């Protein structure tokens, strides 16, 4: 039992009202939101007077709370808790906790006392009496995850007792120096090779000009500094970002800094820092400006003054208008506490400003401070970008997948997939080699970025029947189906695969958190007895795809007689298996995939991820197994005619226009969007068709499709097909031009200067009857 921990004054607490996962600050509120999935542990630093509200804990999966004073001594009493248990580190991902204990001088092998909370009727509210570090842990047996027990997400709201709008984000490690650049000023500072420099937009929507000079060059009285043009040329984009293309270069194309973390993702590397002349010509003589501030700050280093400084303008929102080619600007996308982190590749002299521009939208017409932190080289700051479930949601930092320690030695080419880093390609095989391995043998791919939800309760079927376009009442236990979630106008919100694991238990794999928000809203609106559990990253998964995938899995799968075995799994079947024998690591196995080939997907606990990966790789060696990245998958999914969000079904496109009418059951009595889809099905204006080109030129997404001089459609996805040895595309075109074998043209170079001939055809381009997947 817990001590006296529940406060009954619930006013103005900023509670989460649903089980959606928000991580980070609410703007100008002093509230942080966290979510804890099964087998996860999170650290929360509390100061005296801070309040912590915990929601969503269930009796069958209790929450364990450990507390430590700044000196590392157990301190549950500082939040009015008493020790009732000892943490079982084997039942959750305890690596971060053990690392924290070790870093604070503790004994990792010693027992850790905890207080257990089993989810009473009221939310648990803790108030800190002094500074304390809490670790909130959700121990769960690995098999419970696979069988859907304990997959709910616990929501945590941290309300700071003392908060100002200048509250800074948590430290990332051991700092060597930090300082505030006050509004309308600039500061020069030294950064040593290997140091990390973090530039923080304290209040949000504040531009910060930045420049860095090679210290060795200054010693020779030579100004070697970041060159925006060289940088854009080397990285092939407007500015570098975390990943492979992460470097700022000097004028001789030598790298000076790595971009390690970026939580905003919208900056400017085209314009100058603001200048006195720029203000003078607009009627503001004498206005303070960043170029002069940079010159004053850099003067002690012998750097020659300039009236106009080139700069990297962090958080300044600019873009090139595609029609006029004008450089456009608007209010910044940065939120309070957004930042960039760069790692110095040379000894550098840097300068940062807090832009004083109060006559343009770039600072939201309200210039504020910028904060700079410099971390020592041994600080383990991993590369990351911000992920937000929706535009106004606080950020969470991208994470490495549970399979990362096996993926990292194989490739350095990762890209963010929602909130996880996933491989783009593997240089040892190459994208084309990965493609042919999937077509002829077997591949393994990390697909952990999928969103996953368990829908549980007596009204689960009722909710899903209303929310999804297929007839869920026909779905038997241990069976699945591909289906859609639409809004009232028939537009596709999300697509995914639904599996039935029990009479009142379903698991939904989809593309975005909008599914979870929609299900929660519908359940509340319909007053249904159902729970929607968001699993986040607690169920990492692999796609095992290709004609040899079944042969591989036969070597490692053990099934109890109460569930379907591998021979029983038909297309979209699902089961629960273990590695090798009845005591092996458990995993959920479905016969599904995104390739159009025979294939399966494996879902396991994070703690078993590496063991599962190793077993699959070892069993697959005789079949020529290869890891596959997102580039090869994109080729294969287009050949298979499989739709993708933002391509085949962007906002404004209904299910039939997206080519997904096969997943809509209009014979169902009712579902959301049915009336609109019935109307649109009778009188469609546009349809999704395939285009076969007589060349290898691949048009880009959005390229116009023409019949003569009239645009009658646009490209949604395109690639070069290695199997067909030509370019192919999916396109949404007017029904009047959708007849097979009709010759159309795709316009490049503004749609006029270059035309590609294309022949209309059905999709998929390969294996139209899906015989491979059903084999």
LOSE-181285 format. One line per field, with one value per residue (C-alpha): residue in one letter; x, y, z. Coordinates in steps of 0.05 Angstrom, whole numbers. Layout:
N
residu = [A_...]
east = [X_...]
north = [Y_...]
up = [Z_...]
***
This chain:
775
residu = [X_X_X_X_X_X_X_X_X_X_X_X_X_X_X_X_X_X_X_X_X_X_X_X_X_X_X_X_X_X_X_X_X_X_X_X_X_X_X_X_X_X_X_X_X_X_X_X_X_X_X_X_X_X_X_X_X_X_X_X_X_X_X_X_X_X_X_X_X_X_X_X_X_X_X_X_X_X_X_X_X_X_X_X_X_X_X_X_X_X_X_X_X_X_X_X_X_X_X_X_X_X_X_X_X_X_X_X_X_X_X_X_X_X_X_X_X_X_X_X_X_X_X_X_X_X_X_X_X_X_X_X_X_X_X_X_X_X_X_X_X_X_X_X_X_X_X_X_X_X_X_X_X_X_X_X_X_X_X_X_X_X_X_X_X_X_X_X_X_X_X_X_X_X_X_X_X_X_X_X_X_X_X_X_X_X_X_X_X_X_X_X_X_X_X_X_X_X_X_X_X_X_X_X_X_X_X_X_X_X_X_X_X_X_X_X_X_X_X_X_X_X_X_X_X_X_X_X_X_X_X_X_X_X_X_X_X_X_X_X_X_X_X_X_X_X_X_X_X_X_X_X_X_X_X_X_X_X_X_X_X_X_X_X_X_X_X_X_X_X_X_X_X_X_X_X_X_X_X_X_X_X_X_X_X_X_X_X_X_X_X_X_X_X_X_X_X_X_X_X_X_X_X_X_X_X_X_X_X_X_X_X_X_X_X_X_X_X_X_X_X_X_X_X_X_X_X_X_X_X_X_X_X_X_X_X_X_X_X_X_X_X_X_X_X_X_X_X_X_X_X_X_X_X_X_X_X_X_X_X_X_X_X_X_X_X_X_X_X_X_X_X_X_X_X_X_X_X_X_X_X_X_X_X_X_X_X_X_X_X_X_X_X_X_X_X_X_X_X_X_X_X_X_X_X_X_X_X_X_X_X_X_X_X_X_X_X_X_X_X_X_X_X_X_X_X_X_X_X_X_X_X_X_X_X_X_X_X_X_X_X_X_X_X_X_X_X_X_X_X_X_X_X_X_X_X_X_X_X_X_X_X_X_X_X_X_X_X_X_X_X_X_X_X_X_X_X_X_X_X_X_X_X_X_X_X_X_X_X_X_X_X_X_X_X_X_X_X_X_X_X_X_X_X_X_X_X_X_X_X_X_X_X_X_X_X_X_X_X_X_X_X_X_X_X_X_X_X_X_X_X_X_X_X_X_X_X_X_X_X_X_X_X_X_X_X_X_X_X_X_X_X_X_X_X_X_X_X_X_X_X_X_X_X_X_X_X_X_X_X_X_X_X_X_X_X_X_X_X_X_X_X_X_X_X_X_X_X_X_X_X_X_X_X_X_X_X_X_X_X_X_X_X_X_X_X_X_X_X_X_X_X_X_X_X_X_X_X_X_X_X_X_X_X_X_X_X_X_X_X_X_X_X_X_X_X_X_X_X_X_X_X_X_X_X_X_X_X_X_X_X_X_X_X_X_X_X_X_X_X_X_X_X_X_X_X_X_X_X_X_X_X_X_X_X_X_X_X_X_X_X_X_X_X_X_X_X_X_X_X_X_X_X_X_X_X_X_X_X_X_X_X_X_X_X_X_X_X_X_X_X_X_X_X_X_X_X_X_X_X_X_X_X_X_X_X_X_X_X_X_X_X_X_X_X_X_X_X_X_X_X_X_X_X_X_X_X_X_X_X_X_X_X_X_X_X_X_X_X_X_X_X_X_X_X_X_X_X_X_X_X_X_X_X_X]
east = [0_20_25_-21_-8_-74_-91_-164_-159_-159_-169_-120_-77_-71_-91_-89_-160_-143_-89_-54_21_47_118_148_123_57_71_80_47_100_69_106_71_99_73_99_86_94_165_189_219_224_263_229_267_222_234_200_126_123_61_58_-8_-9_-67_-84_-52_-88_-88_-59_0_19_67_131_160_231_258_328_356_409_463_433_403_333_283_211_192_205_140_104_112_134_173_130_170_237_244_252_299_287_215_228_281_326_388_376_360_423_464_435_450_521_532_508_555_505_511_475_474_438_363_322_263_199_128_75_13_-42_-90_-144_-206_-172_-112_-47_-21_48_77_152_175_246_289_281_292_234_238_170_174_123_147_111_128_149_95_41_58_48_-17_-43_-44_-16_-8_-42_-2_3_-3_39_30_86_66_125_118_160_156_170_164_240_242_296_294_332_407_432_496_557_563_628_594_525_499_440_443_395_347_381_452_505_559_622_649_700_681_734_738_688_647_572_539_464_426_358_299_276_208_194_190_258_311_384_439_500_569_631_704_762_808_870_853_846_915_940_897_853_778_755_681_616_597_523_531_583_540_478_518_549_485_438_387_376_412_439_399_413_430_478_474_490_550_563_622_671_687_737_684_716_667_665_604_557_483_466_396_344_275_249_269_256_315_345_413_400_394_442_437_395_433_430_417_358_325_345_312_248_246_283_351_393_356_399_417_450_505_533_524_564_619_625_625_678_724_767_785_813_757_745_679_626_563_528_545_526_495_458_392_367_291_279_224_240_224_227_160_154_116_153_220_217_248_189_185_133_129_177_156_198_163_189_249_263_337_393_454_518_584_649_695_750_768_720_702_627_578_504_453_383_352_321_275_208_179_175_139_204_205_129_138_165_241_263_326_368_406_471_500_567_575_640_662_647_573_534_486_453_426_353_297_231_169_100_36_1_19_4_28_91_151_184_255_267_292_334_295_301_340_389_450_445_428_481_541_507_491_498_440_381_321_266_202_154_192_244_307_301_349_343_391_449_513_536_478_452_380_377_406_356_300_320_330_257_234_275_295_279_291_287_265_255_183_178_153_84_31_-1_-65_-103_-179_-207_-276_-347_-360_-294_-328_-383_-331_-289_-351_-368_-297_-272_-295_-293_-345_-311_-367_-343_-272_-257_-207_-136_-155_-139_-159_-133_-182_-190_-212_-249_-281_-352_-333_-302_-231_-180_-155_-111_-103_-78_-86_-135_-126_-175_-140_-202_-277_-269_-196_-169_-101_-96_-31_-34_5_-10_-35_-96_-125_-119_-149_-207_-221_-220_-266_-316_-316_-332_-384_-419_-411_-380_-349_-281_-209_-159_-88_-32_30_78_146_135_122_179_168_204_178_203_186_200_187_234_202_159_219_259_204_194_263_251_177_146_70_25_-31_-83_-63_-54_13_53_17_-50_-33_-68_-63_-76_-75_-43_-17_30_95_161_233_252_215_163_211_236_223_150_127_64_67_22_21_21_68_76_110_59_105_95_113_104_111_140_123_161_179_236_277_274_287_361_350_294_336_395_351_320_388_419_360_359_432_419_364_407_371_387_367_323_314_259_286_278_210_187_202_168_105_95_103_52_4_2_-22_17_-6_10_18_-43_-87_-67_-118_-178_-178_-232_-222_-244_-200_-142_-152_-175_-247_-232_-226_-295_-355_-416_-460_-447_-506_-466_-397_-368_-364_-410_-460_-405_-371_-436_-447_-376_-376_-436_-406_-330_-290_-220_-191_-122_-89_-21_24_77_132_175_236_274_258_221_173_166_106_56_80_21_-10_-35_-82_-58_-54_-102_-79_-124_-87_-24_29_21_81_134_196_238_216_276_229_196_260_223_194_125_78_12_-30_-97_-131_-200_-246_-254_-181_-174_-185_-128_-78_-95_-33_-23_36_70_99_168_204_143_100_114_187_192_138_141_95_56_7_-52_-55_-85_-49_-14_39_65_24_-45_-81_-34_-16_53_26_-26_23]
north = [0_72_125_186_210_233_307_321_391_375_446_477_415_409_335_294_278_219_167_202_207_278_288_357_426_458_528_578_532_499_431_370_309_239_170_103_40_-30_-51_22_66_142_191_254_308_343_405_424_438_403_361_295_266_193_164_99_49_-17_-68_-124_-80_-38_21_17_83_91_157_184_246_287_245_181_157_126_181_157_198_262_248_218_146_85_26_-35_-74_-88_-72_-132_-103_-162_-142_-75_-39_-20_2_76_67_26_77_133_95_81_154_177_132_78_2_-27_-96_-72_-80_-19_-4_19_37_-1_34_-13_38_56_94_162_188_186_256_264_329_336_361_372_360_287_243_195_133_108_36_-12_-83_-133_-204_-206_-255_-208_-157_-207_-232_-160_-160_-96_-57_6_71_107_183_227_302_341_411_454_493_551_566_625_629_625_556_518_446_394_389_337_322_353_426_464_532_563_633_674_718_773_803_847_825_778_737_705_642_586_514_459_401_348_397_401_469_475_537_543_585_601_633_605_640_673_677_666_681_637_635_593_605_556_576_550_596_656_640_649_712_675_675_604_601_566_576_568_556_502_470_469_439_384_363_373_412_481_464_401_359_300_238_226_297_331_376_451_463_520_552_496_443_421_402_446_422_362_375_325_345_391_398_453_430_497_545_593_586_635_705_751_768_831_895_969_984_937_975_1044_1033_1015_1078_1053_1088_1069_1003_952_895_826_842_898_855_800_848_876_806_780_840_812_754_800_785_842_879_873_914_850_782_717_672_608_637_584_582_632_604_615_578_587_599_547_594_660_634_689_678_678_686_678_668_616_544_539_528_548_506_484_477_453_415_415_379_416_380_433_484_540_612_618_675_673_729_739_776_844_845_871_895_827_762_722_731_734_810_798_788_747_714_657_610_573_511_480_406_368_318_257_275_220_262_218_245_261_303_324_284_313_272_333_405_433_374_380_344_279_265_210_145_88_25_-37_-69_-11_-46_-98_-47_5_-38_-51_20_93_114_124_169_185_144_178_177_123_121_68_46_74_26_-21_-6_-79_-100_-35_-17_-58_-119_-111_-108_-172_-208_-192_-216_-280_-299_-266_-199_-173_-101_-59_-33_-12_57_29_56_1_0_-52_-43_-81_-89_-113_-55_-63_-93_-40_16_-15_-31_43_68_22_8_-68_-112_-127_-173_-224_-224_-289_-297_-304_-269_-200_-153_-91_-34_42_95_152_217_238_262_195_222_171_187_125_55_-6_-79_-102_-169_-203_-237_-253_-243_-173_-160_-128_-102_-45_-31_36_96_153_172_203_133_133_203_183_119_155_209_159_116_177_202_135_122_54_7_-1_17_40_23_58_14_65_31_-26_-76_-70_-108_-138_-153_-220_-217_-258_-327_-361_-327_-388_-435_-390_-385_-460_-467_-422_-421_-461_-460_-485_-530_-479_-428_-431_-457_-435_-483_-456_-383_-361_-291_-242_-297_-284_-326_-326_-364_-373_-380_-453_-484_-472_-432_-387_-312_-300_-261_-247_-272_-247_-266_-195_-143_-83_-117_-159_-219_-279_-250_-246_-195_-209_-168_-178_-145_-94_-137_-195_-155_-170_-245_-248_-211_-258_-320_-296_-278_-344_-384_-343_-351_-413_-375_-314_-267_-193_-132_-85_-10_40_57_-15_-21_41_9_-55_-23_19_-43_-77_-17_-7_62_108_166_236_203_162_188_259_305_318_250_198_123_111_166_136_69_37_22_-53_-41_-7_-52_-11_-70_-55_-23_37_65_134_165_113_163_205_143_116_182_185_113_126_186_186_243_215_146_117_83_59_90_53_96_82_108_107_180_178_236_266_265_317_319_338_287_316_298_345_414_400_374_315_286_282_232_204_157_137_95_55_-18_-65_-122_-84_-46_19_76_66_110_112_172_201_220_240_181_204_187_124_72_21_30_103_146_205_251_270_340_356_423_463_413_443_437_362_308_234_187_140_84_76_8_-26_-32_-70_-72_-140_-200_-167_-225_-223_-296_-287_-263_-318_-373]
up = [0_-10_44_47_-24_-54_-55_-66_-94_-169_-193_-243_-245_-321_-320_-383_-403_-447_-456_-513_-506_-499_-477_-463_-443_-454_-480_-424_-373_-330_-344_-371_-397_-400_-417_-394_-434_-407_-389_-392_-338_-339_-296_-268_-231_-180_-137_-73_-85_-153_-164_-202_-226_-249_-288_-324_-276_-274_-218_-262_-283_-222_-224_-184_-157_-134_-106_-93_-60_-96_-61_-89_-23_-26_-11_-20_41_2_-37_23_1_39_12_0_-52_-86_-160_-206_-259_-305_-318_-350_-390_-332_-369_-359_-285_-273_-311_-268_-204_-225_-247_-179_-141_-123_-123_-183_-152_-89_-79_-98_-54_-87_-72_-111_-138_-163_-192_-142_-164_-156_-193_-154_-138_-108_-79_-70_-2_-28_-89_-109_-170_-184_-227_-250_-274_-304_-294_-339_-359_-432_-451_-423_-477_-533_-504_-495_-419_-392_-456_-430_-427_-361_-366_-321_-312_-278_-254_-234_-169_-194_-267_-311_-386_-389_-357_-395_-419_-378_-384_-434_-396_-363_-381_-389_-394_-404_-411_-435_-497_-478_-528_-579_-562_-586_-551_-578_-544_-554_-567_-566_-614_-590_-548_-559_-565_-551_-574_-541_-562_-491_-505_-574_-642_-633_-687_-666_-717_-712_-742_-727_-744_-744_-688_-724_-782_-736_-708_-780_-787_-837_-829_-842_-826_-843_-915_-928_-1003_-993_-939_-982_-1039_-996_-960_-1019_-978_-948_-883_-849_-801_-755_-795_-851_-880_-815_-826_-834_-881_-892_-959_-975_-961_-896_-841_-780_-740_-738_-727_-672_-648_-677_-644_-691_-761_-794_-802_-853_-886_-943_-913_-878_-805_-799_-816_-799_-872_-873_-817_-844_-911_-876_-834_-771_-768_-708_-697_-661_-709_-708_-757_-714_-652_-684_-704_-633_-602_-650_-647_-589_-633_-687_-736_-784_-775_-828_-840_-863_-834_-868_-815_-800_-776_-728_-718_-774_-817_-891_-955_-1031_-1064_-1120_-1165_-1158_-1132_-1080_-1011_-964_-888_-834_-759_-732_-720_-656_-590_-521_-504_-576_-591_-636_-613_-654_-643_-659_-707_-697_-644_-659_-642_-646_-641_-625_-624_-598_-657_-642_-703_-678_-744_-779_-763_-755_-679_-672_-666_-595_-591_-531_-502_-528_-482_-499_-465_-480_-460_-451_-505_-462_-457_-493_-534_-587_-653_-651_-679_-648_-660_-647_-652_-680_-695_-626_-585_-543_-571_-555_-578_-629_-600_-624_-638_-595_-653_-660_-631_-687_-741_-724_-746_-813_-835_-818_-862_-814_-820_-770_-777_-730_-664_-681_-724_-778_-833_-902_-936_-922_-961_-956_-1000_-1031_-1044_-1107_-1072_-1016_-1068_-1102_-1035_-1019_-1087_-1090_-1018_-952_-918_-847_-834_-772_-774_-702_-720_-731_-682_-641_-600_-561_-559_-501_-469_-482_-530_-569_-629_-628_-629_-685_-726_-724_-735_-790_-861_-859_-825_-760_-737_-788_-761_-724_-667_-693_-758_-784_-840_-875_-864_-862_-813_-847_-825_-839_-909_-928_-925_-900_-830_-826_-853_-818_-800_-746_-711_-665_-607_-566_-564_-535_-552_-616_-636_-686_-725_-761_-785_-738_-669_-702_-699_-623_-617_-662_-624_-557_-582_-612_-549_-507_-555_-558_-483_-495_-444_-477_-464_-517_-498_-535_-535_-564_-571_-522_-578_-629_-693_-753_-822_-849_-923_-985_-1014_-963_-902_-883_-889_-843_-790_-789_-759_-699_-682_-626_-619_-563_-589_-567_-620_-696_-718_-779_-826_-801_-814_-877_-906_-849_-797_-729_-672_-612_-615_-577_-600_-610_-551_-497_-455_-510_-518_-536_-597_-636_-708_-764_-837_-864_-893_-939_-998_-1035_-1024_-978_-911_-837_-781_-713_-651_-586_-520_-522_-475_-524_-587_-597_-581_-632_-685_-674_-680_-745_-775_-756_-783_-847_-866_-908_-946_-961_-913_-921_-879_-918_-911_-927_-997_-1022_-989_-1025_-1093_-1074_-1045_-1108_-1152_-1107_-1113_-1038_-1015_-969_-926_-955_-1023_-1044_-988_-968_-935_-979_-1013_-999_-997_-1069_-1098_-1058_-1093_-1028_-1046_-1038_-963_-958_-943_-963_-944_-871_-837_-815_-803_-801_-870_-903_-931_-963_-992_-1020_-1055_-1081_-1104_-1149_-1183_-1176_-1207_-1199_-1192_-1176_-1236_-1256_-1308_-1347_-1378_-1439_-1403_-1337_-1319_-1253_-1241_-1172_-1126_-1150_-1222_-1268_-1314_-1381_-1437_-1490_-1458_-1401_-1334_-1315_-1256_-1214_-1194_-1124_-1122_-1173_-1178_-1227_-1226_-1228_-1248_-1305_-1323_-1332_-1292_-1262_-1223_-1188_-1207_-1189_-1254_-1280_-1294_-1366_-1379_-1336_-1390_-1394_-1451_-1458_-1473_-1428_-1413_-1348_-1346_-1319_-1317_-1298_-1333_-1402_-1422_-1416_-1425_-1411_-1448_-1402_-1413_-1365_-1331_-1271_-1205_-1175_-1230_-1208_-1185_-1192_-1158_-1097_-1109_-1079_-1012_-1011_-1032]
***
